[in-house]
Amino acid sequence: QYADALYHAGVWLGGFPHQRELAPVKLTNYVSAYMARRQLPKGVDSPLYISPGLDPDVLEGDTYNIVFVDDSGLVTPANDGRILLGITRKCVAELAKKLGIGYREAVIPYATIGQYSECFMTTSLRFLMPIRQIDETPFSVGRGTQTVRLQAAFQALFQSETGHWLPQLGVHADPVPSTHDG
């Protein structure tokens, strides 16, 4: 179980140059994730894998996919063989379509993440979790964001299909102020 505060205030990610071997295949070898976590600065919650090299691209997290939000809608790393395509990511794409929110896959240069207003992770264990910051780049979280809108839609879908409620995706009473300037 993950702390409810992370669903409210978001997580802090640290960029880490790494591309998983056999990325499109779900493996249970988490040695790279363990090593990445050990090298992150104090306070960073989780690594965000970026492609190694001089001009890195955003890839995925150690156990999650990542989705950015801009004026056009949702933007997630391309299905180009460098990431594992998660089932929650696929579900979010379908929910976005139903809600009339744009959705596209693209190569996302790490240097451009500041152009996005918000960001969240998709994962089978954490569902949709907002990201408040990647390295030094802040993102909006809380009321009024597409992330909260999608969390509510995911909650409704999950409840309608299973009859169960996901308490961590409940309505958050207090808005979190945006620190995003871009």
N, C-alpha and C positions, 0 to 999 in steps of 0.2 A: 504494500500500500504506500502511496506517495502522499506527502503532506498536503492537506487541503490548501494551505497558503500558496503552494506552487500553481494551483489552478486559478488562483485569484491574482497574485502578483506576478506570476510568470517565472521562468527559469533563466539563468545566465549561462550562455554557451561560450566555449572557447574554441576558436578555430585550431585545428590540428591537421597538419599535412599527412594524409594517409588515404589510400584507396584499397578497399578490401580485395583480397584475391577472390576470384570467382564471385564477384559482386552480385550478379543476378540470382545466386543460389544461397538459400538460408543455411548457414552453418552454425554450429554451436561452439566454435572456437572463439572465446572472448579475450584471448591473451592481448591482442592489439588494443582492445577497448580498455583493459586494465592498465596497460602501459600508458595509454593516452591520458587516462584519468589521473595517473600519478604525476604527469608532467604539467597539468593545468595549474594556473595560479590559484591561490587560496580563495575560496568563495565561489569559484566557477562550478556550476552543477554538473555539466556534462560536456563531452567533446563534440564538436561539429567537424566532420571530416571534410577537408578541402583537398583538391587534387594537388599532389606535390609539384613543385616547379615555380618559376618566376611569376607567372600570371595564373594563380589558382582559380578553380571554379568551385562553387559550393556543390557538395555531393549529397551527404546524408549524415545522420548521427550514428552513434555506436549501436543503438537499438531502435532507431526511429527514422522516419522520413521528415523532411522539412518543407513548409509551405510559406511563401511570402505573400503579402497583400499590397497591391498598388491600386491606382484609380481604375485599372481595367479589370480587376478582380484578383483571382488567386494565380500565383506563379510558382511552379515547383520544378526541381531539376528534371531534365529530359531523360526519357527512357532510352539511353544510349549505351547500355551495357555496363555503366560504371556504378549503378546503385541497385539495391534490392527493392523491388516494387511491393510495398506493403499493402495488406488488405484494407487497413483503415484509410490509407491514402486514396485507394480506389473508391471507397465509400464516400469520402469527402468530395471527390470529383463528381460523383452522382448526386450528392446533396446540393452541391453548388449549382449544378444544372437545374435541379428542381426549384431552387430559390432564385434563379435568374442571376446568379453571380458568375462572372466570367471565370474560365479556368483554362490555363495553358501550361504546357511543359516547355522549358527553355533551358539552354545553357546559361547559368547564372554566375558571371564572374564575381569572385569574392570582393573585389574592389568596388562593386556597384551595390552592395547590400544597403547602403545608406539611402538609396532612392525609394526603399519600401517603407510604408508606414507601420506595418505590423508583421508579425511572424508567429507561426505556431508549429508544433511538432505533431505528427500523427504516429500512433503506435498501438499495438494490440493490448498493451498493458496499461498505458496511460491515456489512451484514446486521443483527445485533442487537448494539448497543453500549451498555453501561451508562452511565448519567449519574450522576455523583457529586454534582453541585451545579448548581442554577440560581440565578444571582445569589448571594444569601446563604443559600439554602435547601439543606441537605445531604440526600442520599438514601443508603440502604444499598446496598452493592455487594459482590460476592464470594459465597463459599460460602453455601448455604442460602437464596439469594434465588430468586424466581420468574424473574428474568432469566437466571440461570445454568441453571435447569431448562429454560427455553425455548431458550437457546443450544444445549444438548445435544440437544434434540428437533429443532431446525433443522438441526444438524450431521448427525444421523442421517438425516433426510429428504433433505438435500442429497446425502449420500454414497450413499444407496440409489437415488436417481434419476440421479446423474451418475457414480458410481464414484470421485468425488474427495473428498478430505478438505480442510476449511477449517482450516488450522493456527491461525488467529487465534481460532477458537472452541473450541480444545482445552481440556482440563480445567486449571483454574488451581489450582496446588498450595497457594498460601498464601491464607488468608482475609483479606479486607480488613475491618477493624473498622468497625462502623456508628457513624456520628456523628449518626444521626437520633433525635430525642427525642420525636417526635410520632406 
